[in-house]
Amino acid sequence: MAPSACAPAPQARSPWKPPHPTEILLATGNPNKVREVREVLQPLGVRVLSLADLYPDGELPPEPEEDGATFEENARKKAVGYAQLTGRACVAEDSGLEVDALDGAPGVYSARYAGVDGTRETRDAANNQKLLAALSNVPPEARTARFVAALCLVNASGEVLFETRGTYEGIVADAPRGENGFGYDPLLFLPDVGRTSAELSPAEKNARSHRGAAVRALAAYLSALTVAPTPRPHGACAAQRSTTNVPGTCSSTGEMAC
């Protein structure tokens, strides 16, 4: 009886597992940022941990110094630093406000623009006051601005896997409005809806914000990694012959190359 052509008996395969991490550390102590990221990634089955989850006693490790010239440099530095510190896949972002009339300021210095210490609310209020003072003689049509968010994902070894940037356009208002959001949200006026970012609901803000855009790009990247490979049918090349050992084809000896 002639030997069977390259159709070895099927072997059991381990269940395919998605290659993206199912648990990610978000390198921030800001609960508002954590909430926004969780709303996008949790439906994918990705558990988002915050620094507060890892350090519930409140004694957070020192933050990597954000001395980069761009949002991207700072996001990458934070992601790599916290991944190496914790041994976990990590997402970090750096964000801020760029005002055209101020040549892009406060930019990477947005969080510490006023140089004031204290609670998050105290710092936000001082930053907003300084920004309004800097724009006091600038007409509304020249107060164009945008929020920028640069996001970086690294694996547990600190290797960069994905980077992206999102923006959120508006005009700096002449006074704070709204109770939602944080940071400069009460000052970014959105002409198309006639409200500031702080007057939007969380869902409305996520749908159009800089951070929402960056996290949705990350979600699309992670989703693309979850597409399982198409199984190769056993015995599909029984009648083939090849002179090279290409994976998935028959060799000249009638054996399956692998």
C-alpha positions as CSV (number, residue, x, y, z in Angstrom):
1,M,0.0,0.0,0.0
2,A,1.4,3.4,-1.0
3,P,2.3,5.7,2.0
4,S,-0.1,8.5,2.6
5,A,0.9,11.9,1.2
6,C,1.8,14.6,3.7
7,A,-1.2,14.3,6.0
8,P,0.1,13.6,9.5
9,A,-2.4,12.8,12.2
10,P,-3.9,15.9,13.7
11,Q,-2.3,17.0,17.0
12,A,-4.1,18.6,19.9
13,R,-3.5,22.4,20.0
14,S,-3.5,24.6,23.0
15,P,-6.4,27.1,23.1
16,W,-5.3,30.3,21.4
17,K,-4.8,33.2,23.8
18,P,-4.9,36.8,22.7
19,P,-1.4,38.2,22.8
20,H,-2.3,41.5,24.3
21,P,-2.1,42.0,28.1
22,T,-5.4,41.5,29.9
23,E,-4.2,43.6,32.8
24,I,-2.6,46.9,32.4
25,L,-1.2,49.4,34.9
26,L,-2.3,53.0,34.1
27,A,0.6,55.1,35.4
28,T,-1.3,57.9,37.1
29,G,-2.7,58.8,40.4
30,N,-5.4,60.9,38.8
31,P,-8.8,59.2,39.4
32,N,-10.4,61.1,36.6
33,K,-8.0,59.8,34.0
34,V,-8.4,56.3,35.4
35,R,-12.1,56.5,35.0
36,E,-11.9,57.7,31.4
37,V,-9.5,55.0,30.3
38,R,-11.4,52.2,32.1
39,E,-14.6,53.2,30.3
40,V,-13.0,52.4,26.9
41,L,-10.8,49.4,27.7
42,Q,-12.9,47.4,30.1
43,P,-15.4,46.3,27.4
44,L,-12.4,44.6,25.7
45,G,-11.8,42.5,28.8
46,V,-8.7,44.6,29.8
47,R,-8.5,45.2,33.5
48,V,-7.1,48.7,34.2
49,L,-5.1,49.1,37.4
50,S,-4.2,52.4,38.8
51,L,-1.2,53.3,41.0
52,A,-3.7,53.6,43.9
53,D,-4.6,49.9,43.3
54,L,-1.0,48.8,43.6
55,Y,-0.2,51.1,46.5
56,P,-3.4,51.3,48.6
57,D,-1.6,52.8,51.6
58,G,-1.1,55.9,49.6
59,E,2.7,55.7,49.6
60,L,3.2,56.0,45.9
61,P,6.7,55.6,44.4
62,P,8.4,58.7,43.1
63,E,7.2,59.6,39.7
64,P,9.8,59.6,36.8
65,E,10.8,63.2,36.2
66,E,8.8,64.7,33.3
67,D,11.6,66.6,31.7
68,G,10.9,65.7,28.1
69,A,10.5,68.5,25.5
70,T,7.3,66.8,24.1
71,F,4.2,65.0,25.5
72,E,5.4,61.8,23.7
73,E,8.8,61.9,25.5
74,N,7.2,62.2,28.9
75,A,4.6,59.5,28.2
76,R,7.3,57.1,27.1
77,K,9.5,57.9,30.1
78,K,6.6,57.3,32.5
79,A,5.5,54.0,30.9
80,V,8.9,52.5,30.8
81,G,9.8,53.7,34.3
82,Y,6.7,52.2,35.9
83,A,6.9,49.0,33.9
84,Q,10.4,48.4,35.1
85,L,9.4,49.3,38.7
86,T,6.4,47.0,38.9
87,G,7.0,44.3,36.3
88,R,3.7,45.0,34.7
89,A,2.5,46.0,31.2
90,C,1.9,49.7,31.5
91,V,0.1,52.6,29.8
92,A,1.2,56.1,30.5
93,E,0.0,59.4,29.0
94,D,1.1,63.0,29.1
95,S,-1.4,65.6,28.3
96,G,-1.8,69.4,28.4
97,L,-3.2,72.5,26.8
98,E,-1.6,74.3,23.8
99,V,-2.7,77.9,23.3
100,D,-1.8,79.4,19.9
101,A,-1.6,82.9,21.2
102,L,1.0,81.8,23.8
103,D,3.1,79.9,21.3
104,G,1.9,76.6,22.5
105,A,2.1,77.3,26.2
106,P,1.4,76.0,28.8
107,G,2.2,72.8,26.8
108,V,4.2,70.2,28.7
109,Y,4.1,72.4,31.7
110,S,0.3,72.5,31.9
111,A,0.0,70.6,35.2
112,R,2.5,72.9,37.0
113,Y,1.9,76.1,35.0
114,A,1.2,78.3,38.0
115,G,3.9,76.7,40.1
116,V,1.5,76.2,43.0
117,D,1.5,73.3,45.4
118,G,-1.5,71.9,47.2
119,T,-4.5,69.7,46.3
120,R,-5.3,68.9,42.7
121,E,-8.3,71.4,42.9
122,T,-6.0,74.1,44.2
123,R,-3.5,73.6,41.4
124,D,-6.2,73.5,38.8
125,A,-7.7,76.8,40.0
126,A,-4.3,78.5,40.0
127,N,-3.4,77.3,36.6
128,N,-6.7,78.5,35.2
129,Q,-6.3,81.9,36.8
130,K,-2.8,82.3,35.3
131,L,-4.0,81.3,31.9
132,L,-6.8,83.9,31.9
133,A,-4.4,86.6,33.0
134,A,-2.0,85.7,30.2
135,L,-4.9,86.0,27.7
136,S,-6.5,89.1,29.2
137,N,-5.7,91.3,26.1
138,V,-6.3,88.6,23.5
139,P,-9.5,88.8,21.5
140,P,-11.8,85.7,21.4
141,E,-11.0,84.8,17.7
142,A,-7.3,84.6,18.6
143,R,-7.8,82.3,21.7
144,T,-7.7,79.1,19.7
145,A,-6.3,76.1,21.7
146,R,-6.3,72.4,22.0
147,F,-5.8,69.7,24.5
148,V,-3.2,67.1,23.5
149,A,-2.7,63.6,24.9
150,A,0.2,61.4,24.0
151,L,-0.2,57.8,25.1
152,C,2.4,55.0,25.3
153,L,1.9,51.2,25.9
154,V,4.9,49.1,27.0
155,N,5.2,45.5,28.0
156,A,6.3,44.3,31.4
157,S,10.0,44.6,30.3
158,G,9.5,48.2,29.3
159,E,9.5,47.6,25.5
160,V,7.4,50.1,23.7
161,L,4.5,48.4,21.9
162,F,2.3,51.2,20.8
163,E,2.2,55.0,20.8
164,T,-0.4,57.5,19.7
165,R,-1.6,61.1,20.1
166,G,-5.1,62.6,20.4
167,T,-6.2,66.3,20.2
168,Y,-9.3,68.2,21.3
169,E,-9.8,71.6,19.7
170,G,-11.6,74.7,21.1
171,I,-11.2,78.3,22.2
172,V,-10.2,79.5,25.7
173,A,-13.2,81.1,27.3
174,D,-13.0,84.3,29.3
175,A,-14.1,82.7,32.6
176,P,-14.5,79.1,33.9
177,R,-17.8,77.3,33.2
178,G,-19.1,73.9,34.3
179,E,-18.6,71.5,37.1
180,N,-17.5,68.3,35.2
181,G,-14.0,67.4,34.2
182,F,-10.8,68.7,35.7
183,G,-7.8,70.8,34.8
184,Y,-8.5,73.3,32.1
185,D,-11.8,71.7,31.1
186,P,-13.8,74.7,32.5
187,L,-11.9,77.0,30.1
188,L,-12.0,75.1,26.8
189,F,-15.0,76.4,25.0
190,L,-16.4,74.3,22.1
191,P,-18.1,76.5,19.6
192,D,-20.1,73.7,17.8
193,V,-22.0,72.9,21.0
194,G,-21.8,76.2,22.8
195,R,-20.4,74.7,26.0
196,T,-17.1,74.3,27.7
197,S,-15.6,70.8,28.1
198,A,-16.6,71.0,31.8
199,E,-20.2,71.4,30.8
200,L,-20.2,68.1,28.9
201,S,-21.3,64.8,30.5
202,P,-18.5,62.2,30.9
203,A,-19.9,60.3,27.9
204,E,-20.0,63.4,25.7
205,K,-16.4,64.3,26.7
206,N,-15.0,60.9,26.1
207,A,-16.6,60.8,22.6
208,R,-14.6,63.8,21.5
209,S,-11.7,64.4,23.9
210,H,-8.0,64.1,23.3
211,R,-7.6,61.3,25.8
212,G,-10.7,59.6,24.5
213,A,-9.2,59.6,21.0
214,A,-5.9,58.3,22.2
215,V,-7.5,55.5,24.2
216,R,-9.8,54.5,21.4
217,A,-6.7,54.2,19.2
218,L,-5.1,52.0,21.8
219,A,-8.3,49.9,22.0
220,A,-8.3,49.4,18.2
221,Y,-4.7,48.2,18.5
222,L,-5.5,45.8,21.2
223,S,-8.6,44.5,19.4
224,A,-6.6,43.8,16.3
225,L,-4.3,41.6,18.3
226,T,-7.2,39.5,19.5
227,V,-8.0,38.1,16.0
228,A,-7.3,34.4,16.2
229,P,-5.1,32.9,13.4
230,T,-6.9,30.8,10.8
231,P,-6.2,27.1,11.5
232,R,-4.4,25.3,8.7
233,P,-6.5,22.3,7.5
234,H,-4.7,19.0,8.0
235,G,-4.0,17.1,4.8
236,A,-4.8,20.1,2.6
237,C,-1.6,19.5,0.6
238,A,-1.9,15.7,0.1
239,A,-1.5,16.0,-3.6
240,Q,1.1,18.7,-3.6
241,R,4.9,18.3,-4.0
242,S,7.4,21.0,-3.4
243,T,11.2,21.3,-3.8
244,T,11.5,23.6,-0.8
245,N,10.6,23.3,2.8
246,V,8.1,26.2,3.1
247,P,6.1,26.1,6.4
248,G,2.7,24.7,5.7
249,T,3.6,23.0,2.5
250,C,4.8,19.5,1.5
251,S,8.5,18.8,1.1
252,S,10.0,16.8,-1.7
253,T,10.0,13.8,0.6
254,G,6.3,14.0,1.2
255,E,6.7,15.3,4.8
256,M,5.0,18.4,6.3
257,A,7.4,21.3,6.7
258,C,6.9,23.1,9.9
